[in-house]
Amino acid sequence: MRDTLAIIGAGLAGLTLARTLHRYGIEATIYEAELSPVAREQGGLLDIHEHNGQLALKATGLYDAFLRLVRLGEDAKRVVNKDGVILFDKAGDRSPRCPEVDRGELRAMLIASLPDTAIRWDHKVTYLTRTAEGRHEVGFANGTRTAIDLLVGADGAWSKVRPLLSDSKPVYSGTCFIEIALAAGDARNAESVAAIGTGTLMAAAPGKGIIAHRSADGSVAGYVALNEQEEWIRSIDFSDAPAALDFIAQKFSGWAPHLIRFITGSVADPTIRPIYALPVGHEWKRKVGLTLVGDAAHLMSPFAGEGANLAMYDGAELARAIIDNPDDMNASLSAYEDSLFPRSREAARMSAQNLKLFFGNDAPGSLVNLFGSFAASDT
């Protein structure tokens, strides 16, 4: 393949694509806005699924390295109501069927597998344009620019590449997350931490919930979830963290004190994360030298557990299409997109449906039924 190939974004999708291509002797350059691999926290644990995420990691040749990172048994799930009464409790799976892994460690593994020159840090895209020769010119905030034959948008929810292919924009789902965390070793948190069990606790009621994961060191990370309008989100002053947390805790009046403690005792900066999604079935018309992977292609809520798995699978599948037909870029992209659209449509549909179940009018019963159906399918 003589064409130049650039990937915008050093997330899981872009890294999987670059690593798989590199394994087969095809080099790509990743342009990433962040200043370095450790410029920000990379989030919590991910379930890596057999049918897509693990297949992608096998395509990279890093599957054995991945297995050394997994945290078997930390996929335990517990559902409680607002009084802390346990309604569903499933022990962790010690098999590697759907193991959990730290997102940051997974990303670091992929970064380390690439040549030092493969990722250009501190390259924030400022403009994209098509040249008279049919290539795409990319300009960066640091003053540099480059012209590319094949440009892949792996740049997430607010992709700069997506508008070249689609007019669709992410839409607020009506649910927002606020990050929470409890420090290890604080006796005031003992009852809250014990309530989690060995994996993840989900306390839910109509319109709200608390999701908390217990780490091996006894610390806790998670989210408060609220069904609120965007205007409410903008009304919170997060510069005063204790006051903001107290304000959020008022939404949980009447809940068990040890559940409210996840909010009032949080040591995390209470960062708010509205959940956005692209329309279910998001597609675009084929264009020469352009495509999307990961959230840039099919942003969805996290309630199907498929986002990261699909992102890596996208990267591996696009790499496979290029490897199979390195001299016909358009044929490669067509083959990739023909399989991308139906699989992402189904995952997005499931994600949207599950979001309604988590914090809808029937919660937490709807959550118990959902996880009960998963448990039944595993037996």
ABEGO torsion letter per residue (X at the ends): XABBBBBBEABAAAAAAAAAAAAAGBBBBBBBABABAAABBAEBBBBBBAAAAAAAAAAAGAAAAAAAABBBGAABBBBBBAAGBBABBBBBBABAABBBBBAAAAAAAAAAABBAAABBBGBBBABBBBBAAGBBBBBBAAGBBBBBABBBBAAEAABAAAAAABABBBBBAGBBBBBBBBBBGBAAAAAAAAAAEABBBBBBBBGBBBBBBBBAAGBBBEBBBBBBBAAAAAABBAABAAAAAAAAAAAABGBBAAAAAAAAABABBBBBBBBBBBBBGBBBBBBBGBBBBEAAABBBBAAAGAAAAAAAAAAAAAAAAAAABAABAAAAAAAAAAAAAAAAAAAAAAAAAAAAAAABAAOAAAAAAAAAAAAAAAX
